[in-house]
Amino acid sequence: MVEIVAATDADGALIAPQWLGRVRGARSLDLDSGPRRQQAHGFYFCEGFAITSFYFKKALS
């Protein structure tokens, strides 16, 4: 798994990992996005991403 830190420019932050992944033979690009980031989700849909799962987290105290 190759992890790349996202840049502030959304287009550039997605283009670089896609290019690098293809060069290295990756079959997919996965990302996590906060549930309140609706504008970003719209951007991801336009870029061809699909919601494939939900991520749940619970703090244990």
C-alpha positions in Angstrom: 0.0 0.0 0.0 1.3 3.4 -1.0 0.2 6.3 1.2 0.4 9.8 -0.2 -0.3 12.9 1.8 -3.0 15.1 0.1 -2.1 18.6 -1.1 -4.4 21.5 -0.5 -5.3 21.5 -4.2 -7.9 18.8 -4.6 -7.3 18.2 -8.3 -3.6 17.8 -7.8 -4.0 15.7 -4.7 -6.0 13.1 -6.7 -4.1 13.2 -10.0 -0.7 12.4 -8.5 -1.8 9.3 -6.6 -3.7 8.0 -9.6 -0.7 8.4 -11.9 1.7 6.9 -9.3 -0.7 4.0 -8.7 -1.1 3.2 -12.4 2.7 3.3 -12.8 3.2 0.9 -9.9 0.4 -1.5 -11.0 -2.2 -0.6 -8.4 -5.8 -1.6 -9.2 -7.6 1.0 -7.1 -7.3 4.2 -5.2 -9.1 4.3 -1.8 -9.7 7.4 0.3 -11.5 8.3 3.5 -13.6 11.5 3.8 -15.4 13.0 6.7 -19.2 12.6 6.6 -19.8 16.3 6.7 -17.7 17.1 3.6 -20.5 17.1 1.1 -18.8 19.4 -1.4 -15.8 17.1 -1.4 -18.0 14.1 -1.9 -19.6 15.7 -5.0 -16.1 16.2 -6.4 -15.1 12.6 -5.7 -18.2 11.4 -7.5 -17.3 13.6 -10.5 -13.9 12.0 -10.5 -15.4 8.5 -10.7 -15.2 7.4 -7.1 -17.9 5.3 -5.6 -19.0 4.7 -2.0 -18.1 1.1 -1.3 -18.3 1.0 2.5 -19.0 2.9 5.7 -16.3 3.3 8.3 -17.4 3.1 11.9 -15.2 4.0 15.0 -15.9 3.9 18.7 -13.6 5.2 21.4 -12.9 2.7 24.2 -12.5 4.4 27.5 
